[in-house]
Amino acid sequence: MPLLPHSTGHHSNDSTDAGDSRRGLRQHTALTGAATALAVLAVGTPVAYATLGNGSVTASQSAPSGVAARGKAYIETRLFFGTERPDGGPDVTDQQFLAFVDEEVTPRFPRGLTIQDGRGQWRDSHGVIERERSYELILLYPATEARLRDQQIERIRNAYENAYAQDSVARLEERTTADF
């Protein structure tokens, strides 16, 4: 239910009063919208950043004042796998994708991973918007292993592109802290 401006209990059919009331409601709605947007931005602001250098995190990077720093420097890599084949072949099935993970990903990341089902879209080389079922693979590893893991992740991407005739496997990386 929308919040209304404070009422004095006086009711009038005077158009000036109605105009003032509508103007007050618009101002209140605008202020409420602005406050909500600021709250969303404040909550969505990252509170922890990691460095790739020596693995240490400074207090100003790790948490707001008064909050103890937790965790160590990690890299989170997300890979996005499409399931439709540009060559017109059948879509990659759940069984095929899980077999791919067992053969190509698990041996390189035996400590764990996360797979999420998704729906994605992208513009192909002909300018057509393509929509398809997809998978998001999330890998988390110590920042000190970044060089080694980079090579392994590129092998995974290339293997999927070659096995299923894909144009690409998208890769997204973020520095973070993690505590287990």
N, C-alpha and C positions, 0 to 999 in steps of 0.2 A: 504494500500500500504506500503511495507517495506521501511524503511529509508535506504538510501545508504550512503556510506562514501563520504566525501567531494570530489568533482571532480575539477581538475584544468582546465578543458576544453581541455586538451591534450588527444588525443586518439592514441593508438598504438596497433599494433598487436603483440608486443613483449610478449613472454610468461612470462617473469619476471614481467612485468607490470600487466598482467592478474593474476598471482599468488599473487602478492601484493594486488591487488584489492579484490580477493576472501578471502585472509587472513584478510584484513581489514573488509570486510563484516561479516566474521565469528566472529571477535572480537566485532564488533558493535552489532551483533545479541546476542552474549553472554552477553554483558554488558546490553543491553536492557532487556533481560530476567531476569538477576539478579536484576536490578532496579525494574522491575515489581513485582518480587517475594517479594522483601523487602517492596514495597508499599502495597501489599496485606496483608502481615503479620502485618504491622503497623496499617492498617485500621481495621483488624480483631482482634486486641488485645483488650480485655475488658478494659473499662475505669472506671467501677464502681463495687465495691464489697461491700457486706453487712456483718454484723456480726449477729450472732444469740443471742449473749449475751444480752446486754442492749438495743439493737435496735438503738444505735447511730453509726454513720459512721464517721470515721476520714477523714480529708481533703486528706490525702495521699491515702486513699482507694477509695474515691468517684469520683474524677475528676482530670484532669490534672491541673497544676497550672494556676491560673487566671480564672478558671471556677467555678462558685458557685455550691455547692453541692445541689442536689435536691432529694426529695423523702425520703422514709422511708424503713427500712429493710423488705424485702418480700422474700417468697419462691415461686419459680415457679416449679410446678410439671407437668410433661408430662406423660400421660399414653398412651400406644399403644395397641389397641385392634385389634386382627385378626378377620376375618370373616369366614374362613373355619373351619369346624369341623373335628377334627382328628378321630372322631367316624364314619365318613362317612355321617352324617346328612347334611341337606341342609345348605348352607351358611347363615350367619346372614344377614338379609335384612336391608335396611335403616330404615324402619318402626320399626323393632324390636330393632335396636340400639337406635333410638330416644326415644322409649318407655322405654328402659332400663335407658337412661339418665334422663328421666322424673321421674322415680320411685326410682332410686338408687343414682343419682348424685345431681340433683337439690335440693332435700330436705337437703342435707349436705352442698351444696355450692350455696345458693340462691342468693348471690351477683353477680354471673356471672361466665362464663366459655367460652371456645372457643373449637369448634370441627372442625377438618380439615380432609378431605378425603385424603387417601394415598394409596400407593402401597408398600408393604414390602416383605422382604424375610428373611428367617432364616433357619438354619440347624436343622432338627428334630432329635429325639433320635435314628433314624436308619441311620443318616448321609446324608439324602436326603435334597437337597435344595428345600424349599417350597416357592412359591410366591403366594401372596394373596392380595386382596383388604383389606384395614385396615382403622382405624380411629385413629386420634391423639386427645386426650382430654387434654387441657391446663387449669390448675388451678393455680390461683395466690392468695396468702393469706399472711397476716402479719406474720413475723417471730415469733412474740410472741405467735402465735396460732399453732406452729409447732407440739407440742405433741398431741393436740386434733385432728388436721387435719391428722396426721399420721395414727391414728386409723380409721378415716373415710375413708381414701384412701385405706387402706388395706381391709376394708369391701367391698368397690366398686370392687376392684380387685377380691376378693374371690367370690362375687356375680356373676360377669361376667363369671369367670372360671367355676363355677357350673352351671349356666343357659345355657351356650352354649358349654359345654364340651371342654373347652380350656385348653391347657397345661399350659399357663401362660398369664399374662398381664404385659408387660414390664413397668418399672417405672424409670423415670429420674428426678432428682431434681437439681436445681441450686439456689444459693443464689443470690439475686439481689436487686436493689432499684426500687421503683415505686412511681410515683407521679400522682395523679388523679385530 
